[in-house]
Amino acid sequence: MDALHLDLEEDGPAQSTWPNYSKFKGLGKNVDKRHCHLLKGKPTYVACWEVIDKKNKILEVYYVGTHEKAPY
């Protein structure tokens, strides 16, 4: 999680180098939520974040945990 945190600070919300990174679709035009896998295997760990202000790189990480309990 620390490595992802540094990448988010430096590069902003788009994290194409992280496994299974994606932007959630169908949430409405003003909602920008994304996720990636932190650790593959059983269990798989994921992180989910919402872009609050893309220009100023303000993000809220709202979930870090197992894939099975992820809020998507």
C-alpha positions in Angstrom: 0.0 0.0 0.0 2.9 2.4 0.7 4.2 1.9 -2.8 0.8 2.7 -4.3 0.4 5.7 -2.0 3.7 7.1 -3.4 2.7 6.4 -7.0 -0.7 8.2 -6.4 1.1 11.2 -5.0 3.6 11.4 -7.8 1.5 10.4 -10.8 -2.1 11.1 -9.9 -5.0 8.7 -10.1 -4.2 6.8 -13.3 -2.0 3.8 -12.3 -1.5 1.7 -15.4 1.5 -0.1 -14.0 -0.4 -1.7 -11.2 -2.0 -5.1 -11.9 -5.7 -5.0 -12.8 -5.9 -1.2 -12.6 -9.2 0.1 -13.9 -11.6 3.0 -13.7 -15.1 1.9 -12.7 -17.7 2.6 -15.4 -21.4 3.4 -15.2 -21.2 5.4 -11.9 -22.3 8.8 -13.3 -20.4 11.6 -15.0 -19.3 13.2 -11.7 -18.1 10.0 -10.1 -14.5 8.8 -10.7 -13.6 5.6 -8.8 -10.7 3.3 -9.5 -9.0 0.2 -8.2 -6.0 -2.0 -8.6 -4.6 -5.2 -7.2 -1.9 -4.9 -4.5 -1.1 -8.6 -4.0 -2.3 -11.5 -6.2 -2.9 -14.9 -4.8 -5.4 -16.3 -2.3 -6.6 -14.0 -1.0 -6.0 -11.2 -3.5 -5.7 -7.7 -1.9 -7.0 -4.6 -3.6 -7.1 -0.9 -3.1 -10.0 1.4 -4.2 -9.9 5.1 -4.4 -12.1 8.0 -5.6 -10.8 11.1 -7.4 -12.1 14.1 -5.6 -10.2 16.8 -7.6 -8.1 15.5 -10.6 -6.4 18.8 -11.3 -5.0 19.1 -7.7 -4.5 15.3 -7.3 -6.9 15.0 -4.4 -7.9 11.4 -3.9 -9.6 9.4 -1.2 -8.6 5.8 -0.6 -11.8 4.2 0.7 -10.9 0.5 0.8 -7.9 -1.6 1.1 -8.4 -5.3 1.8 -9.4 -8.6 0.2 -10.9 -8.8 -3.2 -13.8 -10.8 -1.8 -14.9 -8.0 0.5 -14.2 -5.1 -2.0 -17.1 -2.7 -2.4 -17.7 -3.3 -6.2 
